[in-house]
Amino acid sequence: MASIEAALAAIEALQPGEKVNYTQIAKRFSVVRSTLTRRHQGVSTPLDTRYRNQQSLHPQQEQELLRYIEHLTREGLPPKRSMIRNFGSQIAKKELGKHWADSYIQR
């Protein structure tokens, strides 16, 4: 368990009505107090969560797209970037950006 998660768990383990001492808990778990405070109060989220929330397709949808690309490739018809973007747009039910397929391929 990462330090920030352990610190958050320690805060959650406090008795109801018991005052949270962010400074003390941050020192005990070697985390930045302001980060701990914001995370506990729900002001900030971990980077990976923010990254996932910005994705046009959910992981399951990306897997569906990958299966489609693999199927076409096995059939001897490797898709062009425009085809990947069009199919991704159909899955997402929204128009994806001009360079979305390039970013998807890099992932």
C-alpha positions as CSV (number, residue, x, y, z in Angstrom):
1,M,0.0,0.0,0.0
2,A,1.4,3.4,-0.9
3,S,2.1,5.9,1.8
4,I,-0.7,8.3,0.9
5,E,-3.3,5.4,0.9
6,A,-2.0,4.2,4.3
7,A,-2.3,7.7,5.7
8,L,-5.9,8.0,4.3
9,A,-6.7,4.6,5.9
10,A,-5.3,5.9,9.2
11,I,-7.6,8.9,9.0
12,E,-10.6,6.7,8.2
13,A,-9.8,4.5,11.2
14,L,-10.2,7.4,13.6
15,Q,-13.2,7.2,15.9
16,P,-16.2,9.3,15.0
17,G,-15.8,12.8,16.4
18,E,-12.1,12.4,16.8
19,K,-10.2,15.4,15.4
20,V,-7.9,14.7,12.4
21,N,-4.4,16.0,12.9
22,Y,-3.2,16.1,9.3
23,T,0.3,17.3,10.3
24,Q,0.9,14.4,12.7
25,I,-0.4,11.7,10.3
26,A,1.5,13.2,7.4
27,K,4.8,13.0,9.4
28,R,4.1,9.4,10.5
29,F,3.5,8.2,6.9
30,S,6.1,10.6,5.3
31,V,3.7,12.3,3.0
32,V,3.1,16.0,2.2
33,R,0.5,17.4,4.6
34,S,-1.3,19.5,2.0
35,T,-1.6,16.6,-0.4
36,L,-3.0,14.4,2.4
37,T,-5.5,17.1,3.4
38,R,-6.7,17.8,-0.2
39,R,-7.0,14.0,-0.9
40,H,-8.9,13.4,2.3
41,Q,-11.3,16.3,1.6
42,G,-11.8,15.1,-2.0
43,V,-10.3,18.2,-3.6
44,S,-7.6,16.3,-5.6
45,T,-7.5,12.8,-7.0
46,P,-4.6,10.6,-7.9
47,L,-3.0,11.2,-11.4
48,D,-4.1,7.8,-12.7
49,T,-7.7,8.5,-11.8
50,R,-7.6,11.9,-13.5
51,Y,-6.0,10.3,-16.5
52,R,-8.7,7.7,-16.8
53,N,-11.4,10.3,-16.5
54,Q,-10.0,12.2,-19.5
55,Q,-9.9,9.1,-21.7
56,S,-12.4,9.1,-24.6
57,L,-12.8,5.4,-24.3
58,H,-13.1,3.3,-21.1
59,P,-10.6,0.4,-20.8
60,Q,-13.3,-2.1,-21.9
61,Q,-14.0,0.0,-25.0
62,E,-10.3,0.2,-25.8
63,Q,-10.1,-3.6,-25.6
64,E,-13.0,-3.9,-28.0
65,L,-11.2,-1.6,-30.4
66,L,-8.0,-3.6,-30.0
67,R,-9.8,-6.8,-30.8
68,Y,-11.3,-5.2,-34.0
69,I,-7.8,-4.0,-35.1
70,E,-6.3,-7.5,-34.4
71,H,-9.2,-9.1,-36.4
72,L,-8.7,-6.9,-39.4
73,T,-4.9,-7.5,-39.3
74,R,-5.4,-11.3,-39.2
75,E,-7.6,-10.9,-42.2
76,G,-4.8,-9.1,-44.1
77,L,-6.5,-5.7,-43.8
78,P,-4.5,-3.7,-41.3
79,P,-6.6,-0.6,-40.5
80,K,-5.4,2.9,-41.3
81,R,-5.5,5.6,-38.6
82,S,-8.7,7.1,-40.1
83,M,-10.4,3.7,-39.7
84,I,-9.2,3.3,-36.1
85,R,-10.5,6.8,-35.3
86,N,-13.9,6.2,-37.0
87,F,-14.4,2.9,-35.2
88,G,-13.3,4.6,-31.9
89,S,-15.8,7.4,-32.5
90,Q,-18.6,4.8,-33.0
91,I,-17.7,3.0,-29.8
92,A,-17.4,6.3,-27.8
93,K,-20.6,7.7,-29.5
94,K,-18.9,11.0,-30.0
95,E,-16.5,12.4,-32.6
96,L,-12.9,11.9,-31.6
97,G,-10.1,14.4,-32.4
98,K,-8.0,14.4,-35.5
99,H,-4.9,13.0,-33.7
100,W,-6.8,10.6,-31.3
101,A,-5.7,7.5,-33.2
102,D,-2.0,8.5,-33.0
103,S,-2.4,8.8,-29.2
104,Y,-4.2,5.5,-29.0
105,I,-1.6,3.7,-31.0
106,Q,1.2,5.1,-28.7
107,R,-0.6,3.7,-25.6
